[in-house]
Amino acid sequence: MSYWQGEISKANWEKVKKTCGYAICRASYTSQSKFSLNKDSTFAENFANAKAAGLKVGAYHYSQAITVDEAKKEAEYLCNILKDYAPTFYVVCDFEFGGRLSSKIGKKASDIANAFCDVVKAHGYEPCIYANTSTLNNYLTEPKYPVWVAQYASSCTYKGSKVMWQYTSSGSIDGVSGKVDLSYVY
């Protein structure tokens, strides 16, 4: 959940809990145009309300890191936010090409995403890497951490090990207005 779904009340998170037992809230993001770190304006309320409703709650950072150093800075920024929240689920590097992060980084993608997760793990959280199947198959080919695959299809064709599969970005769930991403957890 992120700014795009708005702030969700505890009562609505309780409706969500009837369908699923976890949520991953966007805590922060990097601008697509320049290396600028930002906190998601809905994170505090959504994280607290989801946790109060009894869900396992994780967090993610939308990365635009193009170097290992930038990835470490992103992860430190995220972990600084999380120190007051105690996540009970994955802390995720959301690794998507767009803006300043593009396929031009080539095989450095693995080093960048793994460096992010190294910092997350050092802070005592359970790291995870989110990416689509194409990115995982062609660029981020050596993940050291659990993978959450985005592939909007009737089955997931990613051959590597995965802990979650996001199968749609246009799902619906009672308690949340608008479209939501839905995933299977293994």
PyMOL commands that set and color helices and strands:
alter all, ss='L'
color gray80, all
select helices_A, chain A and resi 3-5+10-17+43-52+68-82+103-105+108-122+133-138
alter helices_A, ss='H'
color red, helices_A
select strands_A, chain A and resi 22-30+37-39+56-63+91-95+127-132+147-150+164-173+176-185
alter strands_A, ss='S'
color yellow, strands_A
deselect
rebuild
show_as cartoon
